[in-house]
């Protein structure tokens, strides 16, 4: 997570709750993390789930996986490629390259939400075409691939 400077990020291990992270950052520099939007993001996240989850630890199959940074996209794709294909079930992995600012995150969230809704409306038919059409009109850098469980 962003820290006081670009070369001093705050790091937390998976398993730490958003509540713990929130309290820790508030204690370090409440003004900085309020100003950069990190505390409000953590408050929102606390309402959704207990804490960050590690994709590689999940054995659940997904239909669609969204990432927000090319490095994360690469990690997800590498993990899926290394898994044994058991079900021959497709998973669409989509990355929106979103700068790490509250404003860009809000824009990116809207783009992801729009695409997710289009995919949901299509169900299983035409997902690839829907994603490719969206990608051709998207204002954010976007990567897309299909892998298998």
FIKOLVEX-735376 format. One record per residue: residue number from 1; chain; x, y, z of N, C-alpha, C in turn. Coordinates in steps of 0.001 Angstrom, whole numbers, plus 500000, padded with zeros to 6 digits. Atoms other than C-alpha are relative to their C-alpha. Layout:
r pos: NUM&unit: A&neast: X&nnorth: Y&nup: Z&caeast: X&canorth: Y&caup: Z&ceast: X&cnorth: Y&cup: Z
...
// end
This chain:
r pos: 1&unit: A&neast: 500843&nnorth: 498825&nup: 500000&caeast: 500000&canorth: 500000&caup: 500000&ceast: 500887&cnorth: 501238&cup: 500000
r pos: 2&unit: A&neast: 499186&nnorth: 498779&nup: 500025&caeast: 501174&canorth: 503544&caup: 499397&ceast: 500470&cnorth: 500397&cup: 501395
r pos: 3&unit: A&neast: 499426&nnorth: 499538&nup: 498737&caeast: 503422&canorth: 504900&caup: 502091&ceast: 500268&cnorth: 501491&cup: 499937
r pos: 4&unit: A&neast: 499711&nnorth: 498566&nup: 499963&caeast: 504783&canorth: 508308&caup: 502999&ceast: 500775&cnorth: 500472&cup: 498764
r pos: 5&unit: A&neast: 499294&nnorth: 499701&nup: 501243&caeast: 507040&canorth: 508183&caup: 499901&ceast: 499907&cnorth: 498771&cup: 499099
r pos: 6&unit: A&neast: 500111&nnorth: 501102&nup: 500956&caeast: 507126&canorth: 506036&caup: 496766&ceast: 500927&cnorth: 498836&cup: 500341
r pos: 7&unit: A&neast: 499050&nnorth: 501064&nup: 499677&caeast: 510143&canorth: 504117&caup: 498044&ceast: 499799&cnorth: 499428&cup: 501408
r pos: 8&unit: A&neast: 500285&nnorth: 500526&nup: 498653&caeast: 508597&canorth: 503464&caup: 501495&ceast: 498525&cnorth: 499593&cup: 500106
r pos: 9&unit: A&neast: 501400&nnorth: 500426&nup: 499926&caeast: 505318&canorth: 501576&caup: 500933&ceast: 499702&cnorth: 499338&cup: 501345
r pos: 10&unit: A&neast: 500442&nnorth: 500767&nup: 498832&caeast: 503311&canorth: 500098&caup: 503778&ceast: 499707&cnorth: 498587&cup: 499515
r pos: 11&unit: A&neast: 500243&nnorth: 501382&nup: 500404&caeast: 503337&canorth: 496321&caup: 503559&ceast: 499350&cnorth: 499247&cup: 501146
r pos: 12&unit: A&neast: 500724&nnorth: 500827&nup: 499035&caeast: 501026&canorth: 493889&caup: 505298&ceast: 499902&cnorth: 498601&cup: 499417
r pos: 13&unit: A&neast: 500112&nnorth: 501369&nup: 500484&caeast: 500923&canorth: 490133&caup: 505081&ceast: 498532&cnorth: 499659&cup: 499772
r pos: 14&unit: A&neast: 501362&nnorth: 500479&nup: 500187&caeast: 497863&canorth: 488363&caup: 503749&ceast: 499547&cnorth: 499405&cup: 501321
r pos: 15&unit: A&neast: 500526&nnorth: 500443&nup: 498716&caeast: 495631&canorth: 487522&caup: 506659&ceast: 499777&cnorth: 501162&cup: 500948
r pos: 16&unit: A&neast: 500254&nnorth: 498804&nup: 499195&caeast: 495827&canorth: 491014&caup: 508143&ceast: 498628&cnorth: 500546&cup: 499617
r pos: 17&unit: A&neast: 501330&nnorth: 499470&nup: 500289&caeast: 492336&canorth: 492458&caup: 508436&ceast: 500091&cnorth: 501454&cup: 499552
r pos: 18&unit: A&neast: 500063&nnorth: 498592&nup: 500378&caeast: 491347&canorth: 495748&caup: 506862&ceast: 499897&cnorth: 500875&cup: 501249
r pos: 19&unit: A&neast: 500116&nnorth: 499247&nup: 498742&caeast: 490480&canorth: 496875&caup: 510395&ceast: 501389&cnorth: 500251&cup: 500589
r pos: 20&unit: A&neast: 498632&nnorth: 499866&nup: 499487&caeast: 494075&canorth: 496233&caup: 511531&ceast: 500798&cnorth: 501001&cup: 499152
r pos: 21&unit: A&neast: 499257&nnorth: 499112&nup: 500896&caeast: 495529&canorth: 497983&caup: 508463&ceast: 499533&cnorth: 501444&cup: 500187
r pos: 22&unit: A&neast: 500576&nnorth: 498675&nup: 499792&caeast: 493171&canorth: 500936&caup: 508938&ceast: 500545&cnorth: 500633&cup: 501278
r pos: 23&unit: A&neast: 499524&nnorth: 499494&nup: 498703&caeast: 494140&canorth: 501325&caup: 512615&ceast: 501487&cnorth: 500327&cup: 499949
r pos: 24&unit: A&neast: 498563&nnorth: 499784&nup: 500093&caeast: 497836&canorth: 501011&caup: 511825&ceast: 500314&cnorth: 501283&cup: 499227
r pos: 25&unit: A&neast: 499739&nnorth: 498810&nup: 500807&caeast: 497780&canorth: 503664&caup: 509080&ceast: 499513&cnorth: 501267&cup: 500683
r pos: 26&unit: A&neast: 500528&nnorth: 498841&nup: 499285&caeast: 495614&canorth: 506001&caup: 511145&ceast: 500966&cnorth: 500414&cup: 501109
r pos: 27&unit: A&neast: 499031&nnorth: 499711&nup: 498947&caeast: 498151&canorth: 505728&caup: 513954&ceast: 501314&cnorth: 500550&cup: 499463
r pos: 28&unit: A&neast: 498738&nnorth: 499520&nup: 500583&caeast: 501110&canorth: 506359&caup: 511623&ceast: 499898&cnorth: 501462&cup: 499562
r pos: 29&unit: A&neast: 500148&nnorth: 498634&nup: 500515&caeast: 499825&canorth: 509501&caup: 509882&ceast: 498578&cnorth: 500176&cup: 499478
r pos: 30&unit: A&neast: 501422&nnorth: 499879&nup: 500335&caeast: 496078&canorth: 510082&caup: 509933&ceast: 499753&cnorth: 501030&cup: 498899
r pos: 31&unit: A&neast: 500207&nnorth: 498950&nup: 501006&caeast: 496318&canorth: 513303&caup: 507898&ceast: 500415&cnorth: 499539&cup: 498604
r pos: 32&unit: A&neast: 499503&nnorth: 500459&nup: 501297&caeast: 498406&canorth: 511779&caup: 505079&ceast: 499043&cnorth: 498991&cup: 499385
r pos: 33&unit: A&neast: 500801&nnorth: 501086&nup: 500554&caeast: 496244&canorth: 508675&caup: 504698&ceast: 498528&cnorth: 500375&cup: 499834
r pos: 34&unit: A&neast: 501328&nnorth: 499446&nup: 500267&caeast: 493003&canorth: 510665&caup: 504934&ceast: 500066&cnorth: 500793&cup: 498704
r pos: 35&unit: A&neast: 499832&nnorth: 499140&nup: 501168&caeast: 494287&canorth: 513126&caup: 502338&ceast: 500153&cnorth: 499192&cup: 498711
r pos: 36&unit: A&neast: 499790&nnorth: 500773&nup: 501231&caeast: 495397&canorth: 510449&caup: 499862&ceast: 498880&cnorth: 498992&cup: 499735
r pos: 37&unit: A&neast: 501174&nnorth: 500840&nup: 500230&caeast: 492097&canorth: 508557&caup: 500247&ceast: 500134&cnorth: 498564&cup: 500466
r pos: 38&unit: A&neast: 499775&nnorth: 501390&nup: 499596&caeast: 493599&canorth: 505369&caup: 501681&ceast: 499081&cnorth: 499574&cup: 501143
r pos: 39&unit: A&neast: 500871&nnorth: 500366&nup: 498879&caeast: 491595&canorth: 505449&caup: 504924&ceast: 498555&cnorth: 499816&cup: 499546
r pos: 40&unit: A&neast: 501381&nnorth: 500175&nup: 500477&caeast: 488296&canorth: 505941&caup: 503094&ceast: 499872&cnorth: 498736&cup: 499156
r pos: 41&unit: A&neast: 500013&nnorth: 501243&nup: 500767&caeast: 489197&canorth: 503098&caup: 500722&ceast: 499929&cnorth: 498790&cup: 500934
r pos: 42&unit: A&neast: 500011&nnorth: 501104&nup: 499039&caeast: 489890&canorth: 500833&caup: 503692&ceast: 498653&cnorth: 499893&cup: 500715
r pos: 43&unit: A&neast: 501339&nnorth: 500025&nup: 499391&caeast: 486596&canorth: 501837&caup: 505313&ceast: 499006&cnorth: 499327&cup: 499066
r pos: 44&unit: A&neast: 500881&nnorth: 500629&nup: 500991&caeast: 484799&canorth: 500866&caup: 502109&ceast: 500292&cnorth: 498504&cup: 499908
r pos: 45&unit: A&neast: 499615&nnorth: 501405&nup: 500108&caeast: 486750&canorth: 497607&caup: 501865&ceast: 499532&cnorth: 499183&cup: 501200
r pos: 46&unit: A&neast: 500431&nnorth: 500707&nup: 498780&caeast: 485897&canorth: 496680&caup: 505483&ceast: 498548&cnorth: 499561&cup: 499902
r pos: 47&unit: A&neast: 501417&nnorth: 500338&nup: 500143&caeast: 482226&canorth: 496647&caup: 504489&ceast: 499786&cnorth: 498840&cup: 499032
r pos: 48&unit: A&neast: 500117&nnorth: 501029&nup: 501033&caeast: 482904&canorth: 494173&caup: 501663&ceast: 500544&cnorth: 498653&cup: 500465
r pos: 49&unit: A&neast: 499376&nnorth: 501242&nup: 499549&caeast: 485243&canorth: 491605&caup: 503215&ceast: 500979&cnorth: 500307&cup: 501123
r pos: 50&unit: A&neast: 499159&nnorth: 499824&nup: 498808&caeast: 487500&canorth: 491064&caup: 506217&ceast: 501389&cnorth: 500552&cup: 499685
r pos: 51&unit: A&neast: 498650&nnorth: 499554&nup: 500308&caeast: 490809&canorth: 491643&caup: 504478&ceast: 500409&cnorth: 499579&cup: 498607
r pos: 52&unit: A&neast: 499498&nnorth: 500385&nup: 501317&caeast: 492923&canorth: 491227&caup: 501355&ceast: 500090&cnorth: 498474&cup: 499892
r pos: 53&unit: A&neast: 499925&nnorth: 501440&nup: 500242&caeast: 492841&canorth: 487776&caup: 499807&ceast: 501064&cnorth: 499731&cup: 498945
r pos: 54&unit: A&neast: 498941&nnorth: 500380&nup: 500940&caeast: 495637&canorth: 486021&caup: 497962&ceast: 499399&cnorth: 499074&cup: 498948
r pos: 55&unit: A&neast: 500583&nnorth: 500783&nup: 501085&caeast: 494437&canorth: 484748&caup: 494584&ceast: 500595&cnorth: 498598&cup: 499930
r pos: 56&unit: A&neast: 499330&nnorth: 501284&nup: 500141&caeast: 497011&canorth: 481956&caup: 494518&ceast: 499560&cnorth: 498993&cup: 501051
r pos: 57&unit: A&neast: 500459&nnorth: 500901&nup: 498944&caeast: 495521&canorth: 480506&caup: 497726&ceast: 498595&cnorth: 499472&cup: 499748
r pos: 58&unit: A&neast: 501373&nnorth: 500409&nup: 500278&caeast: 492074&canorth: 480089&caup: 496189&ceast: 499966&cnorth: 498842&cup: 499020
r pos: 59&unit: A&neast: 500179&nnorth: 501118&nup: 500926&caeast: 491060&canorth: 476817&caup: 494608&ceast: 498656&cnorth: 500102&cup: 499281
r pos: 60&unit: A&neast: 501298&nnorth: 499806&nup: 500646&caeast: 487666&canorth: 478184&caup: 493524&ceast: 500183&cnorth: 500388&cup: 498539
r pos: 61&unit: A&neast: 499938&nnorth: 499556&nup: 501397&caeast: 487138&canorth: 478411&caup: 489770&ceast: 499162&cnorth: 501264&cup: 499808
r pos: 62&unit: A&neast: 500707&nnorth: 498760&nup: 500306&caeast: 486080&canorth: 481821&caup: 488467&ceast: 499677&cnorth: 500024&cup: 498516
r pos: 63&unit: A&neast: 500332&nnorth: 499803&nup: 501410&caeast: 484384&canorth: 482765&caup: 485208&ceast: 500815&cnorth: 501149&cup: 499421
r pos: 64&unit: A&neast: 499287&nnorth: 498798&nup: 500419&caeast: 486069&canorth: 486171&caup: 485004&ceast: 500864&cnorth: 500469&cup: 501164
r pos: 65&unit: A&neast: 499104&nnorth: 499432&nup: 498998&caeast: 489046&canorth: 487624&caup: 486866&ceast: 500452&cnorth: 501358&cup: 499479
r pos: 66&unit: A&neast: 499540&nnorth: 498655&nup: 500340&caeast: 489748&canorth: 491361&caup: 486814&ceast: 501230&cnorth: 500319&cup: 500836
r pos: 67&unit: A&neast: 498854&nnorth: 499462&nup: 499284&caeast: 493138&canorth: 492792&caup: 487719&ceast: 500125&cnorth: 501477&cup: 499609
r pos: 68&unit: A&neast: 499913&nnorth: 498553&nup: 500221&caeast: 494093&canorth: 496467&caup: 487904&ceast: 501424&cnorth: 500484&cup: 499796
r pos: 69&unit: A&neast: 498593&nnorth: 499662&nup: 500218&caeast: 497811&canorth: 496376&caup: 487196&ceast: 500614&cnorth: 498886&cup: 499175
r pos: 70&unit: A&neast: 499437&nnorth: 501017&nup: 500888&caeast: 499782&canorth: 494571&caup: 484498&ceast: 500804&cnorth: 498950&cup: 500766
r pos: 71&unit: A&neast: 499217&nnorth: 500943&nup: 499187&caeast: 502084&canorth: 493005&caup: 487104&ceast: 499087&cnorth: 498958&cup: 500639
r pos: 72&unit: A&neast: 500959&nnorth: 500934&nup: 499391&caeast: 499045&canorth: 491452&caup: 488840&ceast: 499402&cnorth: 499076&cup: 498949
r pos: 73&unit: A&neast: 500500&nnorth: 500799&nup: 501115&caeast: 497657&canorth: 490270&caup: 485496&ceast: 500993&cnorth: 498881&cup: 499694
r pos: 74&unit: A&neast: 498963&nnorth: 500993&nup: 500288&caeast: 500974&canorth: 488504&caup: 484807&ceast: 500061&cnorth: 498926&cup: 501080
r pos: 75&unit: A&neast: 499950&nnorth: 500956&nup: 498884&caeast: 500970&canorth: 486873&caup: 488260&ceast: 498814&cnorth: 499038&cup: 499931
r pos: 76&unit: A&neast: 501196&nnorth: 500839&nup: 500090&caeast: 497389&canorth: 485611&caup: 487853&ceast: 500130&cnorth: 499025&cup: 498831
r pos: 77&unit: A&neast: 499856&nnorth: 500864&nup: 501175&caeast: 498084&canorth: 484286&caup: 484359&ceast: 501039&cnorth: 498910&cup: 500232
r pos: 78&unit: A&neast: 498956&nnorth: 500990&nup: 499714&caeast: 501275&canorth: 482570&caup: 485473&ceast: 499478&cnorth: 498919&cup: 500949
r pos: 79&unit: A&neast: 500551&nnorth: 500961&nup: 499056&caeast: 499488&canorth: 480943&caup: 488405&ceast: 499021&cnorth: 499052&cup: 499309
r pos: 80&unit: A&neast: 500979&nnorth: 500850&nup: 500686&caeast: 496659&canorth: 479676&caup: 486206&ceast: 500678&cnorth: 499062&cup: 499011
r pos: 81&unit: A&neast: 499285&nnorth: 500858&nup: 500946&caeast: 499093&canorth: 478332&caup: 483594&ceast: 500723&cnorth: 498851&cup: 500709
r pos: 82&unit: A&neast: 499283&nnorth: 501035&nup: 499254&caeast: 500963&canorth: 476398&caup: 486289&ceast: 499071&cnorth: 498976&cup: 500648
r pos: 83&unit: A&neast: 500954&nnorth: 500939&nup: 499399&caeast: 497797&canorth: 474776&caup: 487656&ceast: 499680&cnorth: 498886&cup: 499003
r pos: 84&unit: A&neast: 500416&nnorth: 501118&nup: 500839&caeast: 496778&canorth: 471380&caup: 486362&ceast: 498585&cnorth: 500266&cup: 499487
r pos: 85&unit: A&neast: 501334&nnorth: 499807&nup: 500573&caeast: 493830&canorth: 471669&caup: 483971&ceast: 499188&cnorth: 498747&cup: 500297
r pos: 86&unit: A&neast: 500829&nnorth: 501131&nup: 499584&caeast: 491153&canorth: 469455&caup: 485496&ceast: 498595&cnorth: 500063&cup: 499409
r pos: 87&unit: A&neast: 501408&nnorth: 499854&nup: 500385&caeast: 487811&canorth: 470863&caup: 484388&ceast: 499818&cnorth: 500452&cup: 498554
r pos: 88&unit: A&neast: 500083&nnorth: 499413&nup: 501334&caeast: 488605&canorth: 472355&caup: 480962&ceast: 498967&cnorth: 501133&cup: 499962
r pos: 89&unit: A&neast: 500934&nnorth: 498887&nup: 499844&caeast: 486617&canorth: 475394&caup: 482160&ceast: 500751&cnorth: 501299&cup: 499726
r pos: 90&unit: A&neast: 499359&nnorth: 498737&nup: 500372&caeast: 487474&canorth: 478750&caup: 480598&ceast: 499852&cnorth: 501036&cup: 501103
r pos: 91&unit: A&neast: 500040&nnorth: 498824&nup: 499130&caeast: 488327&canorth: 481775&caup: 482716&ceast: 500547&cnorth: 501165&cup: 499188
r pos: 92&unit: A&neast: 499604&nnorth: 498794&nup: 500723&caeast: 488523&canorth: 485234&caup: 481156&ceast: 500759&cnorth: 500891&cup: 500978
r pos: 93&unit: A&neast: 499163&nnorth: 499153&nup: 499139&caeast: 491377&canorth: 487251&caup: 482693&ceast: 500161&cnorth: 501345&cup: 499297
r pos: 94&unit: A&neast: 500048&nnorth: 498665&nup: 500581&caeast: 491053&canorth: 490977&caup: 482114&ceast: 500740&cnorth: 500973&cup: 500911
r pos: 95&unit: A&neast: 499273&nnorth: 498991&nup: 499231&caeast: 493383&canorth: 493746&caup: 483190&ceast: 499697&cnorth: 501394&cup: 499473
r pos: 96&unit: A&neast: 500068&nnorth: 498576&nup: 500282&caeast: 492688&canorth: 497450&caup: 483294&ceast: 501201&cnorth: 500610&cup: 500703
r pos: 97&unit: A&neast: 498822&nnorth: 499406&nup: 499382&caeast: 495931&canorth: 499325&caup: 483884&ceast: 499587&cnorth: 501322&cup: 500632
r pos: 98&unit: A&neast: 500565&nnorth: 498861&nup: 499290&caeast: 494714&canorth: 501757&caup: 486538&ceast: 501068&cnorth: 500628&cup: 500905
r pos: 99&unit: A&neast: 499061&nnorth: 499321&nup: 499088&caeast: 497046&canorth: 504334&caup: 488122&ceast: 499468&cnorth: 499980&cup: 501437
r pos: 100&unit: A&neast: 500356&nnorth: 500185&nup: 498592&caeast: 497057&canorth: 504084&caup: 491915&ceast: 499665&cnorth: 501330&cup: 500676
r pos: 101&unit: A&neast: 500503&nnorth: 498790&nup: 499358&caeast: 495124&canorth: 507242&caup: 492775&ceast: 498505&cnorth: 499820&cup: 500230
r pos: 102&unit: A&neast: 501451&nnorth: 500139&nup: 499763&caeast: 491605&canorth: 507586&caup: 494229&ceast: 499163&cnorth: 500382&cup: 498779
r pos: 103&unit: A&neast: 500761&nnorth: 499558&nup: 501173&caeast: 490395&canorth: 509459&caup: 491116&ceast: 500044&cnorth: 498951&cup: 498896
r pos: 104&unit: A&neast: 499863&nnorth: 501017&nup: 501040&caeast: 491775&canorth: 506884&caup: 488675&ceast: 499333&cnorth: 498691&cup: 500414
r pos: 105&unit: A&neast: 500665&nnorth: 501212&nup: 499501&caeast: 490511&canorth: 504052&caup: 490875&ceast: 498489&cnorth: 500093&cup: 499799
r pos: 106&unit: A&neast: 501445&nnorth: 499818&nup: 500208&caeast: 486984&canorth: 505496&caup: 490673&ceast: 499638&cnorth: 499822&cup: 498532
r pos: 107&unit: A&neast: 500234&nnorth: 500159&nup: 501440&caeast: 487201&canorth: 505715&caup: 486874&ceast: 500134&cnorth: 498531&cup: 499614
r pos: 108&unit: A&neast: 499776&nnorth: 501416&nup: 500293&caeast: 488618&canorth: 502202&caup: 486666&ceast: 498879&cnorth: 499119&cup: 500529
r pos: 109&unit: A&neast: 501099&nnorth: 500786&nup: 499419&caeast: 485917&canorth: 500841&caup: 488964&ceast: 498757&cnorth: 500089&cup: 499127
r pos: 110&unit: A&neast: 501159&nnorth: 499850&nup: 500893&caeast: 483237&canorth: 502264&caup: 486672&ceast: 500190&cnorth: 499186&cup: 498727
r pos: 111&unit: A&neast: 499728&nnorth: 500771&nup: 501217&caeast: 484920&canorth: 500688&caup: 483622&ceast: 499842&cnorth: 498503&cup: 500256
r pos: 112&unit: A&neast: 500118&nnorth: 501413&nup: 499658&caeast: 485190&canorth: 497310&caup: 485329&ceast: 498537&cnorth: 499634&cup: 500214
r pos: 113&unit: A&neast: 501419&nnorth: 500248&nup: 499751&caeast: 481581&canorth: 497550&caup: 486490&ceast: 499213&cnorth: 499935&cup: 498692
r pos: 114&unit: A&neast: 500681&nnorth: 500005&nup: 501297&caeast: 480389&canorth: 498394&caup: 482958&ceast: 500266&cnorth: 498706&cup: 499247
r pos: 115&unit: A&neast: 499655&nnorth: 501226&nup: 500725&caeast: 482258&canorth: 495474&caup: 481425&ceast: 499413&cnorth: 498780&cup: 500699
r pos: 116&unit: A&neast: 500575&nnorth: 501134&nup: 499262&caeast: 481163&canorth: 493093&caup: 484169&ceast: 498502&cnorth: 499869&cup: 499716
r pos: 117&unit: A&neast: 501433&nnorth: 500033&nup: 500297&caeast: 477545&canorth: 494055&caup: 483524&ceast: 499740&cnorth: 499498&cup: 498587
r pos: 118&unit: A&neast: 500150&nnorth: 500483&nup: 501372&caeast: 477933&canorth: 493524&caup: 479772&ceast: 500236&cnorth: 498496&cup: 499918
r pos: 119&unit: A&neast: 499703&nnorth: 501435&nup: 499981&caeast: 479483&canorth: 490104&caup: 480410&ceast: 498849&cnorth: 499239&cup: 500642
r pos: 120&unit: A&neast: 501117&nnorth: 500647&nup: 499300&caeast: 476707&canorth: 489202&caup: 482866&ceast: 498777&cnorth: 499928&cup: 499091
r pos: 121&unit: A&neast: 501153&nnorth: 499976&nup: 500907&caeast: 474078&canorth: 490202&caup: 480300&ceast: 500126&cnorth: 498962&cup: 498895
r pos: 122&unit: A&neast: 499760&nnorth: 500967&nup: 501082&caeast: 475679&canorth: 487916&caup: 477703&ceast: 499939&cnorth: 498558&cup: 500490
r pos: 123&unit: A&neast: 499879&nnorth: 501341&nup: 499409&caeast: 475882&canorth: 484944&caup: 480081&ceast: 501203&cnorth: 499318&cup: 499355
r pos: 124&unit: A&neast: 498859&nnorth: 500725&nup: 500562&caeast: 478064&canorth: 482367&caup: 478309&ceast: 500199&cnorth: 500241&cup: 498513
r pos: 125&unit: A&neast: 499892&nnorth: 499833&nup: 501448&caeast: 477397&canorth: 483362&caup: 474709&ceast: 500535&cnorth: 501380&cup: 499643
r pos: 126&unit: A&neast: 499477&nnorth: 498745&nup: 500494&caeast: 479487&canorth: 486029&caup: 473066&ceast: 500862&cnorth: 500781&cup: 500970
r pos: 127&unit: A&neast: 499172&nnorth: 499277&nup: 499019&caeast: 481680&canorth: 486880&caup: 476052&ceast: 501275&cnorth: 500535&cup: 499341
r pos: 128&unit: A&neast: 498750&nnorth: 499568&nup: 500634&caeast: 484861&canorth: 487016&caup: 473970&ceast: 499767&cnorth: 501223&cup: 499120
r pos: 129&unit: A&neast: 500299&nnorth: 498879&nup: 500885&caeast: 483279&canorth: 489321&caup: 471404&ceast: 499653&cnorth: 501251&cup: 500807
r pos: 130&unit: A&neast: 500365&nnorth: 498873&nup: 499138&caeast: 481834&canorth: 491518&caup: 474160&ceast: 501242&cnorth: 500660&cup: 500580
r pos: 131&unit: A&neast: 498764&nnorth: 499476&nup: 499418&caeast: 485233&canorth: 491891&caup: 475805&ceast: 500829&cnorth: 500705&cup: 498931
r pos: 132&unit: A&neast: 499199&nnorth: 499395&nup: 501068&caeast: 486998&canorth: 492578&caup: 472507&ceast: 499384&cnorth: 501311&cup: 499503
r pos: 133&unit: A&neast: 500674&nnorth: 498765&nup: 500408&caeast: 484385&canorth: 495178&caup: 471500&ceast: 500213&cnorth: 501098&cup: 501043
r pos: 134&unit: A&neast: 499784&nnorth: 499039&nup: 498918&caeast: 484675&canorth: 496870&caup: 474908&ceast: 501435&cnorth: 500499&cup: 499960
r pos: 135&unit: A&neast: 498577&nnorth: 499659&nup: 500034&caeast: 488467&canorth: 496792&caup: 474616&ceast: 500296&cnorth: 501009&cup: 498894
r pos: 136&unit: A&neast: 499745&nnorth: 499084&nup: 501116&caeast: 488357&canorth: 498587&caup: 471253&ceast: 499518&cnorth: 501419&cup: 500300
r pos: 137&unit: A&neast: 500550&nnorth: 498686&nup: 499656&caeast: 486400&canorth: 501470&caup: 472841&ceast: 500527&cnorth: 500527&cup: 501342
r pos: 138&unit: A&neast: 499558&nnorth: 499669&nup: 498645&caeast: 488124&canorth: 501504&caup: 476245&ceast: 501053&cnorth: 501102&cup: 499990
r pos: 139&unit: A&neast: 499034&nnorth: 498906&nup: 499897&caeast: 490028&canorth: 504611&caup: 477286&ceast: 501195&cnorth: 499642&cup: 500884
r pos: 140&unit: A&neast: 498895&nnorth: 500456&nup: 499158&caeast: 492246&canorth: 502695&caup: 479732&ceast: 500755&cnorth: 498876&cup: 499295
r pos: 141&unit: A&neast: 499280&nnorth: 501154&nup: 500542&caeast: 495039&canorth: 500323&caup: 478699&ceast: 499395&cnorth: 498711&cup: 500563
r pos: 142&unit: A&neast: 500704&nnorth: 501215&nup: 499600&caeast: 493531&canorth: 496842&caup: 478799&ceast: 500676&cnorth: 498778&cup: 499382
r pos: 143&unit: A&neast: 499478&nnorth: 501280&nup: 500471&caeast: 494849&canorth: 493283&caup: 478508&ceast: 498915&cnorth: 498950&cup: 500205
r pos: 144&unit: A&neast: 501024&nnorth: 501035&nup: 499899&caeast: 492750&canorth: 490168&caup: 477970&ceast: 500556&cnorth: 498679&cup: 499491
r pos: 145&unit: A&neast: 499643&nnorth: 501341&nup: 500458&caeast: 493334&canorth: 486428&caup: 477712&ceast: 498988&cnorth: 498998&cup: 500573
r pos: 146&unit: A&neast: 500829&nnorth: 501101&nup: 499502&caeast: 491481&canorth: 483158&caup: 478178&ceast: 500941&cnorth: 498890&cup: 500443
r pos: 147&unit: A&neast: 499243&nnorth: 501142&nup: 499485&caeast: 492949&canorth: 480414&caup: 480351&ceast: 498991&cnorth: 498955&cup: 500475
r pos: 148&unit: A&neast: 500901&nnorth: 501100&nup: 499648&caeast: 491528&canorth: 477141&caup: 481704&ceast: 500326&cnorth: 499401&cup: 501359
r pos: 149&unit: A&neast: 499874&nnorth: 500749&nup: 498745&caeast: 490903&canorth: 475372&caup: 484997&ceast: 499960&cnorth: 498518&cup: 499672
// end
